[in-house]
Structures are given as structure tokens and as C-alpha cells.
Amino acid sequence: MKKSGFALLVVLSVMTGIFIKGIFEWLNVSFFSENVWELMFGEPTIMSKVLVFLITGLIAFAVFFPLYKKLVN
């Protein structure tokens, strides 16, 4: 797979996730990850938002970086 194919796959995956989340909200179904973050860190404050952003970024990095390294090699 070329780098452009990998980038397209990542973009399409993110768009699909946004689309699915929109459908869940339209059907009035609670989106699970939002509830988990709120239960873990309480009500949203600046500090908890930054912490959630960092944790989510680390998880995304842990998922996509090995895939990218495998693609490059």
C-alpha cells in the first residue's frame, strides 16, 4: 500500500466514525465513549479536556504509528 492509499484509508475511517456517531445521535442513542470519559474525569473542565485530548491522542498514536511503520518498511 502506498502512503497516499494509507492516508486515504485513515481519512475515510475518520469520516465513517463521524458519520456513525451522527447516526447514533440522530437515533437518540448515547455514544459510549463520551459517557466513559465523563465518568472517569467528572464534569468537563479545562484540565480534564486537556487530559482526555492527550489520552485520546496517545491511543490514536499507538494504533496508527505501527501501521505506518509497517507501511514504510
Secondary structure, DSSP 8 states (H G I E B T S, - for coil): --HHHHHHHHHHHHHHHHHHHHHHHHTT---HHHHHHHHHH-S--HHHHHHHHHHHHHHHHHHHHHHHHHHH-
